[in-house]
């Protein structure tokens, strides 16, 4: 939903800069629905053979649509041309722009969405949801899709991410930006900070990279693993992470079943496979207990075309209970890893499954 939201905000902002009147809310609603449909089609192609849920089942889609319509459109506003005839930057949903394009004016102009910034001297990078120039003041806007999450919790859990982005903006433009979190519901939340806090986060990122590189060089990278609910929440690499498997029982020992869902997983050797009208099901012999107890585990809801065979080692993250304790259902976006004598990736999605898009090079 974030890509569609960014796209329509960019379209409206560009038109308004050109002197256009604000669009009628019905146009915003139709345009947003069209962009969502394009996103659904893109995901269906990218995730084939998995079946992407219909738009009406996307969590929070109704709230996101309502907020976009309310914030961008006005009752009785201008009747804009259909979206298909409106000029769109960089294709159907727009290509991620480069903030450095605005360097001729020192600071980027207007609003940039999905903008990648690099600190080449320190080999750091990040992808900002939005970077706005509001009267000469740069504002980093981070969109959050969490529904019903207290704003204080949002700030606490994403403060380091925003401070990291602040450092990237300073490295590129020489100014410290305003930081804003924008949840689906509720007003924007500004994050107060000091420059030295952003510098400290940047230094921590560099130190973490140096420790990791050193650990890899001596063959001890697994020792750096620090599995926890917060670190491993919906991480696609849990399917191949040995520290995660080793510490799973300790990690979930004192948390609720609902909290365990974010680190759900099944791992074992496939002993049987079945294909029916609703998908592929496999029987997995699991050596240790994870979301299901150790022993025979039935996994249903896999894509029919998935190339997994008896004797393969299969690991699937983001699974859900499906009745009995030893029956699990794969989701359309479950991360999977299949090993059949040589390791190969069946589907380990590393896109924007999480809300964090910063990193080190």
C-alpha positions, 0 to 999 in steps of 0.5 A, a space after each residue: 500500500 505504501 507504493 500506491 500511497 506515495 504515488 498518488 501523493 506525488 501526483 497530487 503534489 506535482 499538479 498543485 505545484 503547477 497551479 491545479 485545484 485540489 481534486 474531488 475526493 471521488 477522483 482520489 478514491 478511484 485513483 488510489 484503487 487503480 494504483 492498488 490494483 496495479 500493486 496487486 498485479 505486480 505482487 502476483 507476478 513477483 510472488 508467483 506461484 503464491 496466490 496474493 490475497 485480494 485487496 479487500 483482505 489486505 490489513 488496513 486497506 480501508 483505513 489507508 484509503 480513507 486517510 488518503 481520500 481525506 488528506 488529498 481530496 476535497 468535497 466538490 473539488 476539481 474533476 481531474 482526468 482519469 488516472 490513466 491519462 495523467 502523466 506519471 513520473 517513471 512509469 506506472 508507480 514511479 521510479 525511486 528518485 535520487 535526492 541528489 538531483 536537487 543539488 543544483 539548488 543545494 536542497 531537493 525541491 518539493 517532495 521526493 518519495 522512495 528516495 535512496 540516500 548514500 553516505 559514500 564516505 562511510 558506505 552507508 545507505 537508506 531508502 526514505 519513504 519521503 523527503 520534503 522541502 517545506 520552505 527550505 526546511 527538510 523533513 523526513 517522513 516515515 510512513 507506518 502501517 501499524 494499526 492501533 499502535 500507540 504513537 509513543 510505542 511507534 516513536 520508541 521502536 523506530 527512533 534509531 531508524 529515523 536518526 539513521 536517516 537524519 545522518 544520511 540527509 546531513 551527509 548529503 545536504 549539510 543540514 539536520 532534517 525534521 523527523 516525522 512518523 506518519 501512521 495510518 491513523 492519527 496525526 504525524 508525530 515529530 521526533 525531537 533529537 540532538 545531532 550527536 544522537 544521530 552521529 552516535 547511531 551512524 557510528 554504531 552502524 559502522 561498528 556493527 559492520 566492522 564486527 560482522 566483517 571480522 566475524 566472517 573473516 574468521 568464520 565465526 559470523 554465527 556468534 553475532 546472532 542475537 535472536 529475539 522477538 524484536 530482532 527476528 520479527 518477520 525476518 525472511 532469513 529465519 529460514 536459514 538462521 542457525 542461531 534462531 533455530 538454536 535459541 527459539 525455545 528460549 526466545 518464546 518461553 515467556 511470551 503469548 501465542 499471539 507474540 509467537 506468531 511473528 517468529 512462526 516457523 517449521 523446519 524438517 525433512 519432507 516425507 510426503 507431498 500431496 496436491 489437491 484443488 486448494 494447493 500443495 500439502 507436505 508432511 515434514 519430520 521436524 527434529 525439534 519443536 518450533 511453532 508445532 511440536 517435534 515430530 510429524 508436521 502437516 503443512 498445507 496451503 503451499 503453491 501447487 507448482 512449488 518444487 519441493 520433493 520427498 527427501 528435501 529439507 524444507 524451512 518455512 517462516 510465517 506459518 499459521 496454526 490450522 487446527 490441530 497442534 501439528 497442522 500449519 498453513 503457509 501464507 502467500 508471503 511465507 519465506 521458504 528455503 529448500 535444500 536438495 543436496 545443494 542449497 537453493 532459495 525457493 522464496 526468501 522475500 527480502 523486499 519491504 516486508 519490514 518497515 526498515 530500509 536502512 543498511 550498510 554497504 
